[in-house]
Amino acid sequence: MEVKEISEIIERELNGDLSLSNAHGVDLKRCLVTPSLQTYDNFDQTETLRLWLVLEEMPDDKSGYKIAFDEKSKMFGLATGSFGEHDMFLGFYGTFLETLEAM
């Protein structure tokens, strides 16, 4: 999957409305990032996952929650800062907007 395809999935869900937010006050204009493949430790620590990072709650220092996309299942999920070598993937929540709301 290409960066453009992943960005288009998110753009379709947002329907041009970058003013959407969540309980954490995420500013999509600031927190959406160019999708990049990252390695995550799965929450149960039995495996690592290669997922596309698409949003960082705190892009300046890379802390806070992150939203990642799995191109195989076409699902978004939450991750958090590293507790080891990689950031920790917490689980899938569905669409981008469902995942943003679950944050």
PATIRO-850060 format. One record per atom (N, C-alpha, C): atom name; z negated, x, y negated; residue in three letters; residue number from 1. Coordinates in Angstrom, 1 decimal. Atoms other than C-alpha are relative to their C-alpha. Last residue first. Example, Ala and Ser with C-alpha at 12.3 -4.5 7.8 and 13.67 -1.06 7.14 Angstrom:
BEGIN
{atom N	zz 0.0	xx -0.9	yy 1.1	type SER	seq 2} $
{atom CA	zz -7.1	xx 13.7	yy 1.1	type SER	seq 2} $
{atom C	zz -0.8	xx -0.8	yy -1.1	type SER	seq 2} $
{atom N	zz 0.0	xx 0.9	yy 1.2	type ALA	seq 1} $
{atom CA	zz -7.8	xx 12.3	yy 4.5	type ALA	seq 1} $
{atom C	zz 0.0	xx 0.9	yy -1.2	type ALA	seq 1} $
//
This chain:
BEGIN
{atom N	zz 0.6	xx -1.2	yy 0.5	type MET	seq 103} $
{atom CA	zz -22.4	xx -8.3	yy -7.6	type MET	seq 103} $
{atom C	zz -1.4	xx -0.2	yy -0.6	type MET	seq 103} $
{atom N	zz 1.1	xx -0.4	yy -1.0	type ALA	seq 102} $
{atom CA	zz -21.6	xx -11.4	yy -5.6	type ALA	seq 102} $
{atom C	zz -0.8	xx 1.2	yy -0.5	type ALA	seq 102} $
{atom N	zz 1.1	xx 0.9	yy 0.1	type GLU	seq 101} $
{atom CA	zz -19.6	xx -12.8	yy -8.6	type GLU	seq 101} $
{atom C	zz -1.2	xx 0.4	yy 0.9	type GLU	seq 101} $
{atom N	zz 0.6	xx -0.2	yy 1.4	type LEU	seq 100} $
{atom CA	zz -17.4	xx -9.7	yy -8.8	type LEU	seq 100} $
{atom C	zz -1.2	xx -0.9	yy -0.1	type LEU	seq 100} $
{atom N	zz 0.8	xx -1.2	yy -0.1	type THR	seq 99} $
{atom CA	zz -16.9	xx -10.0	yy -5.0	type THR	seq 99} $
{atom C	zz -0.6	xx 0.3	yy -1.3	type THR	seq 99} $
{atom N	zz 1.2	xx 0.2	yy -0.9	type GLU	seq 98} $
{atom CA	zz -15.8	xx -13.6	yy -5.2	type GLU	seq 98} $
{atom C	zz -0.9	xx 1.2	yy 0.0	type GLU	seq 98} $
{atom N	zz 0.9	xx 0.8	yy 0.8	type LEU	seq 97} $
{atom CA	zz -13.5	xx -12.7	yy -8.1	type LEU	seq 97} $
{atom C	zz -1.3	xx -0.4	yy 0.8	type LEU	seq 97} $
{atom N	zz 0.5	xx -0.8	yy 1.1	type PHE	seq 96} $
{atom CA	zz -11.8	xx -9.9	yy -6.2	type PHE	seq 96} $
{atom C	zz -1.1	xx -0.8	yy -0.7	type PHE	seq 96} $
{atom N	zz -0.9	xx -0.3	yy 1.1	type THR	seq 95} $
{atom CA	zz -11.4	xx -12.1	yy -3.1	type THR	seq 95} $
{atom C	zz -0.7	xx 0.9	yy -1.0	type THR	seq 95} $
{atom N	zz -1.2	xx 0.8	yy 0.1	type GLY	seq 94} $
{atom CA	zz -13.5	xx -11.9	yy 0.0	type GLY	seq 94} $
{atom C	zz 0.9	xx 0.4	yy -1.1	type GLY	seq 94} $
{atom N	zz 0.4	xx 1.3	yy 0.6	type TYR	seq 93} $
{atom CA	zz -17.1	xx -10.7	yy 0.0	type TYR	seq 93} $
{atom C	zz 1.2	xx -0.9	yy -0.1	type TYR	seq 93} $
{atom N	zz -1.1	xx 0.8	yy 0.6	type PHE	seq 92} $
{atom CA	zz -16.9	xx -7.6	yy 2.2	type PHE	seq 92} $
{atom C	zz -0.4	xx -1.3	yy -0.5	type PHE	seq 92} $
{atom N	zz -0.6	xx 1.1	yy -0.8	type GLY	seq 91} $
{atom CA	zz -19.8	xx -5.3	yy 2.9	type GLY	seq 91} $
{atom C	zz 1.1	xx -0.7	yy -0.8	type GLY	seq 91} $
{atom N	zz 1.0	xx 1.0	yy -0.3	type LEU	seq 90} $
{atom CA	zz -22.2	xx -2.7	yy 1.5	type LEU	seq 90} $
{atom C	zz 0.5	xx -1.1	yy 0.8	type LEU	seq 90} $
{atom N	zz -0.7	xx 1.3	yy 0.0	type PHE	seq 89} $
{atom CA	zz -20.0	xx 0.4	yy 1.4	type PHE	seq 89} $
{atom C	zz -1.0	xx -1.0	yy 0.5	type PHE	seq 89} $
{atom N	zz 0.4	xx 0.9	yy -1.1	type MET	seq 88} $
{atom CA	zz -22.2	xx 3.5	yy 0.5	type MET	seq 88} $
{atom C	zz 0.8	xx -1.4	yy -0.2	type MET	seq 88} $
{atom N	zz 0.6	xx 1.3	yy 0.4	type ASP	seq 87} $
{atom CA	zz -20.7	xx 6.2	yy -1.7	type ASP	seq 87} $
{atom C	zz -0.2	xx -0.9	yy 1.2	type ASP	seq 87} $
{atom N	zz -0.9	xx 1.1	yy 0.6	type HIS	seq 86} $
{atom CA	zz -20.0	xx 9.4	yy 0.1	type HIS	seq 86} $
{atom C	zz -0.8	xx -1.1	yy -0.6	type HIS	seq 86} $
{atom N	zz -1.3	xx -0.6	yy 0.4	type GLU	seq 85} $
{atom CA	zz -21.7	xx 12.7	yy 1.0	type GLU	seq 85} $
{atom C	zz 0.9	xx -0.9	yy -0.7	type GLU	seq 85} $
{atom N	zz -0.4	xx -1.1	yy -0.8	type GLY	seq 84} $
{atom CA	zz -25.2	xx 11.2	yy 1.0	type GLY	seq 84} $
{atom C	zz 1.3	xx 0.6	yy -0.5	type GLY	seq 84} $
{atom N	zz 1.3	xx -0.3	yy -0.5	type PHE	seq 83} $
{atom CA	zz -26.9	xx 8.3	yy -0.7	type PHE	seq 83} $
{atom C	zz 0.2	xx 1.3	yy 0.9	type PHE	seq 83} $
{atom N	zz 0.2	xx -0.8	yy -1.3	type SER	seq 82} $
{atom CA	zz -23.9	xx 7.8	yy -2.8	type SER	seq 82} $
{atom C	zz -1.5	xx 0.2	yy 0.3	type SER	seq 82} $
{atom N	zz 0.0	xx -1.5	yy 0.1	type GLY	seq 81} $
{atom CA	zz -23.6	xx 5.1	yy -5.4	type GLY	seq 81} $
{atom C	zz -0.4	xx 0.7	yy 1.3	type GLY	seq 81} $
{atom N	zz 1.0	xx -0.5	yy 0.9	type THR	seq 80} $
{atom CA	zz -22.9	xx 1.5	yy -4.4	type THR	seq 80} $
{atom C	zz 0.0	xx 1.5	yy 0.0	type THR	seq 80} $
{atom N	zz 0.5	xx -1.3	yy -0.4	type ALA	seq 79} $
{atom CA	zz -20.2	xx -0.4	yy -2.7	type ALA	seq 79} $
{atom C	zz -1.0	xx 0.4	yy -1.1	type ALA	seq 79} $
{atom N	zz 0.8	xx -0.8	yy 0.9	type LEU	seq 78} $
{atom CA	zz -19.1	xx -4.0	yy -2.8	type LEU	seq 78} $
{atom C	zz -0.4	xx 1.3	yy 0.6	type LEU	seq 78} $
{atom N	zz 1.4	xx -0.1	yy -0.4	type GLY	seq 77} $
{atom CA	zz -16.2	xx -5.7	yy -1.0	type GLY	seq 77} $
{atom C	zz -0.7	xx 0.9	yy -1.0	type GLY	seq 77} $
{atom N	zz 0.7	xx -0.8	yy 0.9	type PHE	seq 76} $
{atom CA	zz -12.6	xx -6.9	yy -1.5	type PHE	seq 76} $
{atom C	zz -1.5	xx 0.0	yy 0.5	type PHE	seq 76} $
{atom N	zz 1.2	xx 0.5	yy 0.5	type MET	seq 75} $
{atom CA	zz -10.4	xx -8.2	yy 1.3	type MET	seq 75} $
{atom C	zz -0.7	xx 1.0	yy -0.9	type MET	seq 75} $
{atom N	zz -0.2	xx 0.6	yy 1.3	type LYS	seq 74} $
{atom CA	zz -6.8	xx -7.7	yy 2.1	type LYS	seq 74} $
{atom C	zz -1.2	xx -0.6	yy -0.6	type LYS	seq 74} $
{atom N	zz 0.5	xx 1.4	yy -0.1	type SER	seq 73} $
{atom CA	zz -7.8	xx -7.1	yy 5.8	type SER	seq 73} $
{atom C	zz 0.3	xx -0.7	yy -1.3	type SER	seq 73} $
{atom N	zz -0.3	xx 0.6	yy -1.3	type LYS	seq 72} $
{atom CA	zz -5.6	xx -4.0	yy 6.1	type LYS	seq 72} $
{atom C	zz -0.4	xx -1.4	yy 0.0	type LYS	seq 72} $
{atom N	zz -1.4	xx 0.5	yy -0.1	type GLU	seq 71} $
{atom CA	zz -5.5	xx -3.0	yy 2.4	type GLU	seq 71} $
{atom C	zz 0.4	xx -0.6	yy 1.3	type GLU	seq 71} $
{atom N	zz -0.5	xx -0.4	yy -1.3	type ASP	seq 70} $
{atom CA	zz -9.3	xx -2.9	yy 2.1	type ASP	seq 70} $
{atom C	zz 1.5	xx -0.5	yy 0.2	type ASP	seq 70} $
{atom N	zz -1.0	xx 0.8	yy -0.7	type PHE	seq 69} $
{atom CA	zz -10.3	xx -3.1	yy -1.5	type PHE	seq 69} $
{atom C	zz 0.5	xx 0.6	yy 1.3	type PHE	seq 69} $
{atom N	zz -1.0	xx -0.7	yy -0.8	type ALA	seq 68} $
{atom CA	zz -13.4	xx -1.6	yy -3.2	type ALA	seq 68} $
{atom C	zz 0.9	xx -1.1	yy 0.7	type ALA	seq 68} $
{atom N	zz -0.7	xx 1.0	yy -0.9	type ILE	seq 67} $
{atom CA	zz -15.7	xx -3.0	yy -5.9	type ILE	seq 67} $
{atom C	zz 1.1	xx 0.8	yy 0.6	type ILE	seq 67} $
{atom N	zz -1.5	xx -0.2	yy 0.0	type LYS	seq 66} $
{atom CA	zz -18.3	xx -0.6	yy -7.3	type LYS	seq 66} $
{atom C	zz 0.6	xx -1.1	yy 0.8	type LYS	seq 66} $
{atom N	zz -0.8	xx 0.5	yy -1.1	type TYR	seq 65} $
{atom CA	zz -22.0	xx -1.1	yy -8.1	type TYR	seq 65} $
{atom C	zz 1.5	xx 0.3	yy -0.3	type TYR	seq 65} $
{atom N	zz -0.2	xx 1.4	yy -0.1	type GLY	seq 64} $
{atom CA	zz -24.0	xx 1.1	yy -10.4	type GLY	seq 64} $
{atom C	zz 0.9	xx -0.4	yy 1.2	type GLY	seq 64} $
{atom N	zz 1.1	xx 0.6	yy -0.6	type SER	seq 63} $
{atom CA	zz -23.5	xx 4.8	yy -11.1	type SER	seq 63} $
{atom C	zz 0.2	xx -1.5	yy 0.1	type SER	seq 63} $
{atom N	zz -0.3	xx 0.4	yy -1.4	type LYS	seq 62} $
{atom CA	zz -20.2	xx 6.5	yy -11.7	type LYS	seq 62} $
{atom C	zz -1.2	xx -0.6	yy 0.7	type LYS	seq 62} $
{atom N	zz 0.7	xx -0.9	yy -0.9	type ASP	seq 61} $
{atom CA	zz -21.5	xx 8.2	yy -14.9	type ASP	seq 61} $
{atom C	zz 0.1	xx -0.4	yy 1.4	type ASP	seq 61} $
{atom N	zz 0.3	xx -1.2	yy 0.6	type ASP	seq 60} $
{atom CA	zz -19.0	xx 6.8	yy -17.4	type ASP	seq 60} $
{atom C	zz -0.8	xx 1.0	yy 0.9	type ASP	seq 60} $
{atom N	zz -1.0	xx -1.0	yy -0.2	type PRO	seq 59} $
{atom CA	zz -17.5	xx 4.2	yy -15.2	type PRO	seq 59} $
{atom C	zz -0.3	xx 1.3	yy -0.6	type PRO	seq 59} $
{atom N	zz 0.4	xx -1.0	yy 1.0	type MET	seq 58} $
{atom CA	zz -20.8	xx 2.2	yy -14.9	type MET	seq 58} $
{atom C	zz 1.1	xx 1.1	yy 0.1	type MET	seq 58} $
{atom N	zz 0.9	xx 0.6	yy 0.9	type GLU	seq 57} $
{atom CA	zz -19.9	xx -1.0	yy -13.0	type GLU	seq 57} $
{atom C	zz -0.3	xx 0.9	yy -1.2	type GLU	seq 57} $
{atom N	zz 1.2	xx -0.7	yy 0.1	type GLU	seq 56} $
{atom CA	zz -16.9	xx 0.7	yy -11.4	type GLU	seq 56} $
{atom C	zz -0.9	xx -0.6	yy -1.1	type GLU	seq 56} $
{atom N	zz 0.9	xx 0.3	yy 1.1	type LEU	seq 55} $
{atom CA	zz -13.9	xx -1.3	yy -10.3	type LEU	seq 55} $
{atom C	zz -1.3	xx 0.8	yy 0.1	type LEU	seq 55} $
{atom N	zz -0.7	xx 0.7	yy 1.0	type VAL	seq 54} $
{atom CA	zz -10.8	xx -0.8	yy -8.1	type VAL	seq 54} $
{atom C	zz -0.9	xx -0.3	yy -1.3	type VAL	seq 54} $
{atom N	zz 1.0	xx 0.3	yy 1.1	type LEU	seq 53} $
{atom CA	zz -11.9	xx 1.8	yy -5.5	type LEU	seq 53} $
{atom C	zz 0.8	xx -0.7	yy -1.1	type LEU	seq 53} $
{atom N	zz -0.4	xx -0.2	yy 1.4	type TRP	seq 52} $
{atom CA	zz -9.4	xx 1.5	yy -2.7	type TRP	seq 52} $
{atom C	zz -1.1	xx -0.4	yy -1.0	type TRP	seq 52} $
{atom N	zz -0.2	xx 1.2	yy 0.8	type LEU	seq 51} $
{atom CA	zz -10.9	xx 1.9	yy 0.8	type LEU	seq 51} $
{atom C	zz 0.4	xx 0.4	yy -1.4	type LEU	seq 51} $
{atom N	zz -0.9	xx -0.4	yy 1.1	type ARG	seq 50} $
{atom CA	zz -11.0	xx 4.6	yy 3.5	type ARG	seq 50} $
{atom C	zz 0.4	xx -1.3	yy -0.7	type ARG	seq 50} $
{atom N	zz -1.1	xx 0.8	yy 0.3	type LEU	seq 49} $
{atom CA	zz -14.1	xx 3.8	yy 5.6	type LEU	seq 49} $
{atom C	zz 0.9	xx 0.6	yy -1.1	type LEU	seq 49} $
{atom N	zz -0.5	xx -0.1	yy 1.4	type THR	seq 48} $
{atom CA	zz -16.6	xx 6.0	yy 7.3	type THR	seq 48} $
{atom C	zz 1.2	xx -0.9	yy -0.1	type THR	seq 48} $
{atom N	zz -1.4	xx -0.5	yy 0.2	type GLU	seq 47} $
{atom CA	zz -18.4	xx 5.1	yy 10.5	type GLU	seq 47} $
{atom C	zz 0.2	xx 0.2	yy -1.5	type GLU	seq 47} $
{atom N	zz -0.7	xx -0.3	yy -1.2	type THR	seq 46} $
{atom CA	zz -21.7	xx 4.2	yy 12.1	type THR	seq 46} $
{atom C	zz 1.4	xx 0.6	yy -0.2	type THR	seq 46} $
{atom N	zz -0.1	xx -1.5	yy -0.1	type GLN	seq 45} $
{atom CA	zz -23.8	xx 4.4	yy 8.9	type GLN	seq 45} $
{atom C	zz 0.6	xx 0.4	yy 1.4	type GLN	seq 45} $
{atom N	zz 0.8	xx -0.2	yy -1.2	type ASP	seq 44} $
{atom CA	zz -24.7	xx 0.6	yy 9.1	type ASP	seq 44} $
{atom C	zz 0.1	xx 1.5	yy 0.4	type ASP	seq 44} $
{atom N	zz 1.4	xx 0.3	yy 0.2	type PHE	seq 43} $
{atom CA	zz -23.7	xx 0.4	yy 5.4	type PHE	seq 43} $
{atom C	zz -0.8	xx 0.3	yy 1.3	type PHE	seq 43} $
{atom N	zz 0.3	xx 1.4	yy -0.3	type ASN	seq 42} $
{atom CA	zz -20.4	xx 2.1	yy 6.1	type ASN	seq 42} $
{atom C	zz -1.5	xx -0.2	yy -0.1	type ASN	seq 42} $
{atom N	zz 0.9	xx 0.1	yy -1.2	type ASP	seq 41} $
{atom CA	zz -20.1	xx 5.5	yy 4.4	type ASP	seq 41} $
{atom C	zz -0.2	xx -1.5	yy 0.2	type ASP	seq 41} $
{atom N	zz 1.3	xx 0.7	yy 0.2	type TYR	seq 40} $
{atom CA	zz -17.2	xx 5.3	yy 1.9	type TYR	seq 40} $
{atom C	zz -0.7	xx 0.1	yy 1.4	type TYR	seq 40} $
{atom N	zz 0.7	xx 0.1	yy -1.3	type THR	seq 39} $
{atom CA	zz -14.1	xx 7.5	yy 1.5	type THR	seq 39} $
{atom C	zz -1.4	xx -0.5	yy -0.2	type THR	seq 39} $
{atom N	zz 1.3	xx -0.7	yy -0.1	type GLN	seq 38} $
{atom CA	zz -12.0	xx 6.8	yy -1.6	type GLN	seq 38} $
{atom C	zz -0.5	xx -0.1	yy 1.4	type GLN	seq 38} $
{atom N	zz 0.6	xx 0.0	yy -1.4	type LEU	seq 37} $
{atom CA	zz -8.4	xx 5.8	yy -2.2	type LEU	seq 37} $
{atom C	zz -1.3	xx 0.9	yy 0.0	type LEU	seq 37} $
{atom N	zz -0.1	xx -1.3	yy -0.6	type SER	seq 36} $
{atom CA	zz -7.7	xx 5.2	yy -5.9	type SER	seq 36} $
{atom C	zz -0.7	xx -0.1	yy 1.4	type SER	seq 36} $
{atom N	zz 0.4	xx -0.1	yy -1.4	type PRO	seq 35} $
{atom CA	zz -7.0	xx 2.0	yy -7.8	type PRO	seq 35} $
{atom C	zz 0.2	xx 1.4	yy 0.5	type PRO	seq 35} $
{atom N	zz -1.2	xx -0.2	yy -0.7	type THR	seq 34} $
{atom CA	zz -6.8	xx 2.6	yy -11.6	type THR	seq 34} $
{atom C	zz -0.3	xx 0.2	yy 1.5	type THR	seq 34} $
{atom N	zz -0.6	xx -1.4	yy -0.1	type VAL	seq 33} $
{atom CA	zz -10.1	xx 1.5	yy -12.8	type VAL	seq 33} $
{atom C	zz 1.3	xx -0.1	yy 0.7	type VAL	seq 33} $
{atom N	zz -1.1	xx -0.1	yy -0.9	type LEU	seq 32} $
{atom CA	zz -11.5	xx -1.9	yy -14.0	type LEU	seq 32} $
{atom C	zz 0.5	xx 1.4	yy 0.0	type LEU	seq 32} $
{atom N	zz 0.4	xx -0.3	yy -1.3	type CYS	seq 31} $
{atom CA	zz -14.9	xx -1.3	yy -15.7	type CYS	seq 31} $
{atom C	zz 1.1	xx 0.0	yy 1.1	type CYS	seq 31} $
{atom N	zz 0.6	xx -1.3	yy -0.1	type ARG	seq 30} $
{atom CA	zz -14.0	xx -1.1	yy -19.4	type ARG	seq 30} $
{atom C	zz -0.2	xx 0.4	yy 1.5	type ARG	seq 30} $
{atom N	zz -0.8	xx -1.0	yy 0.7	type LYS	seq 29} $
{atom CA	zz -11.7	xx -4.0	yy -19.8	type LYS	seq 29} $
{atom C	zz -0.4	xx 1.4	yy 0.2	type LYS	seq 29} $
{atom N	zz -1.2	xx -0.4	yy -0.8	type LEU	seq 28} $
{atom CA	zz -13.5	xx -5.8	yy -17.0	type LEU	seq 28} $
{atom C	zz 0.9	xx 0.9	yy -0.8	type LEU	seq 28} $
{atom N	zz -1.1	xx 0.1	yy 1.0	type ASP	seq 27} $
{atom CA	zz -16.8	xx -5.8	yy -19.0	type ASP	seq 27} $
{atom C	zz 1.3	xx 0.5	yy 0.8	type ASP	seq 27} $
{atom N	zz -1.1	xx -0.9	yy -0.2	type VAL	seq 26} $
{atom CA	zz -19.5	xx -6.4	yy -16.3	type VAL	seq 26} $
{atom C	zz 1.2	xx -0.3	yy -1.0	type VAL	seq 26} $
{atom N	zz -0.7	xx -0.2	yy 1.3	type GLY	seq 25} $
{atom CA	zz -22.4	xx -8.4	yy -17.7	type GLY	seq 25} $
{atom C	zz 1.2	xx 1.0	yy 0.0	type GLY	seq 25} $
{atom N	zz 0.3	xx -1.3	yy 0.5	type HIS	seq 24} $
{atom CA	zz -24.5	xx -8.0	yy -14.6	type HIS	seq 24} $
{atom C	zz 0.7	xx 0.3	yy -1.3	type HIS	seq 24} $
{atom N	zz 1.4	xx -0.1	yy 0.4	type ALA	seq 23} $
{atom CA	zz -24.6	xx -11.7	yy -14.0	type ALA	seq 23} $
{atom C	zz -0.4	xx 1.4	yy -0.5	type ALA	seq 23} $
{atom N	zz 0.9	xx 0.5	yy -1.0	type ASN	seq 22} $
{atom CA	zz -20.8	xx -11.8	yy -14.0	type ASN	seq 22} $
{atom C	zz -1.4	xx 0.2	yy -0.5	type ASN	seq 22} $
{atom N	zz 1.1	xx -0.9	yy -0.3	type SER	seq 21} $
{atom CA	zz -17.8	xx -11.4	yy -16.3	type SER	seq 21} $
{atom C	zz -0.9	xx -0.5	yy 1.1	type SER	seq 21} $
{atom N	zz 0.9	xx 0.4	yy -1.1	type LEU	seq 20} $
{atom CA	zz -14.5	xx -12.9	yy -17.2	type LEU	seq 20} $
{atom C	zz -1.0	xx 1.0	yy 0.2	type LEU	seq 20} $
{atom N	zz 1.3	xx 0.3	yy 0.6	type SER	seq 19} $
{atom CA	zz -13.1	xx -11.8	yy -20.6	type SER	seq 19} $
{atom C	zz -1.0	xx -0.5	yy 1.1	type SER	seq 19} $
{atom N	zz 0.9	xx -1.2	yy -0.1	type LEU	seq 18} $
{atom CA	zz -10.2	xx -10.0	yy -18.9	type LEU	seq 18} $
{atom C	zz -1.4	xx -0.3	yy -0.6	type LEU	seq 18} $
{atom N	zz 1.3	xx 0.2	yy 0.7	type ASP	seq 17} $
{atom CA	zz -8.4	xx -13.3	yy -18.5	type ASP	seq 17} $
{atom C	zz -1.0	xx 1.1	yy 0.3	type ASP	seq 17} $
{atom N	zz 0.0	xx -0.5	yy 1.4	type GLY	seq 16} $
{atom CA	zz -4.8	xx -12.5	yy -17.7	type GLY	seq 16} $
{atom C	zz -1.3	xx -0.1	yy -0.7	type GLY	seq 16} $
{atom N	zz -0.9	xx 0.9	yy 0.8	type ASN	seq 15} $
{atom CA	zz -4.7	xx -14.7	yy -14.6	type ASN	seq 15} $
{atom C	zz 0.0	xx 0.4	yy -1.5	type ASN	seq 15} $
{atom N	zz 0.6	xx 0.1	yy 1.3	type LEU	seq 14} $
{atom CA	zz -7.7	xx -12.8	yy -13.2	type LEU	seq 14} $
{atom C	zz 0.9	xx -0.9	yy -0.9	type LEU	seq 14} $
{atom N	zz 1.3	xx 0.7	yy -0.1	type GLU	seq 13} $
{atom CA	zz -6.7	xx -13.5	yy -9.6	type GLU	seq 13} $
{atom C	zz -0.5	xx -0.2	yy -1.4	type GLU	seq 13} $
{atom N	zz -0.3	xx 1.4	yy -0.3	type ARG	seq 12} $
{atom CA	zz -3.0	xx -12.6	yy -10.3	type ARG	seq 12} $
{atom C	zz -1.3	xx -0.8	yy 0.1	type ARG	seq 12} $
{atom N	zz -0.6	xx 0.7	yy 1.2	type GLU	seq 11} $
{atom CA	zz -4.1	xx -9.4	yy -12.1	type GLU	seq 11} $
{atom C	zz 0.3	xx -1.5	yy 0.3	type GLU	seq 11} $
{atom N	zz 1.1	xx 0.3	yy 0.9	type ILE	seq 10} $
{atom CA	zz -6.3	xx -8.4	yy -9.1	type ILE	seq 10} $
{atom C	zz 0.5	xx -0.7	yy -1.3	type ILE	seq 10} $
{atom N	zz 0.9	xx 0.9	yy -0.7	type ILE	seq 9} $
{atom CA	zz -3.5	xx -8.7	yy -6.6	type ILE	seq 9} $
{atom C	zz -1.1	xx -0.4	yy -1.0	type ILE	seq 9} $
{atom N	zz -0.6	xx 1.3	yy 0.2	type GLU	seq 8} $
{atom CA	zz -1.1	xx -7.0	yy -9.1	type GLU	seq 8} $
{atom C	zz -0.8	xx -1.1	yy 0.7	type GLU	seq 8} $
{atom N	zz 0.2	xx 0.5	yy 1.3	type SER	seq 7} $
{atom CA	zz -3.4	xx -4.0	yy -9.3	type SER	seq 7} $
{atom C	zz 0.6	xx -1.4	yy -0.2	type SER	seq 7} $
{atom N	zz 1.4	xx 0.3	yy 0.0	type ILE	seq 6} $
{atom CA	zz -3.3	xx -3.6	yy -5.5	type ILE	seq 6} $
{atom C	zz -0.4	xx -0.5	yy -1.4	type ILE	seq 6} $
{atom N	zz 0.2	xx 1.3	yy -0.8	type GLU	seq 5} $
{atom CA	zz 0.5	xx -3.8	yy -5.5	type GLU	seq 5} $
{atom C	zz -1.5	xx -0.4	yy -0.1	type GLU	seq 5} $
{atom N	zz -0.6	xx 1.1	yy 0.7	type LYS	seq 4} $
{atom CA	zz 0.8	xx -1.2	yy -8.3	type LYS	seq 4} $
{atom C	zz -0.3	xx -1.3	yy 0.7	type LYS	seq 4} $
{atom N	zz 0.9	xx 0.3	yy 1.1	type VAL	seq 3} $
{atom CA	zz -1.5	xx 1.3	yy -6.6	type VAL	seq 3} $
{atom C	zz 0.4	xx -1.3	yy -0.7	type VAL	seq 3} $
{atom N	zz -0.2	xx -0.8	yy 1.2	type GLU	seq 2} $
{atom CA	zz 0.8	xx 1.2	yy -3.5	type GLU	seq 2} $
{atom C	zz -1.1	xx -0.5	yy -1.0	type GLU	seq 2} $
{atom N	zz 0.0	xx 0.9	yy 1.2	type MET	seq 1} $
{atom CA	zz 0.0	xx 0.0	yy 0.0	type MET	seq 1} $
{atom C	zz 0.0	xx 0.9	yy -1.2	type MET	seq 1} $
//
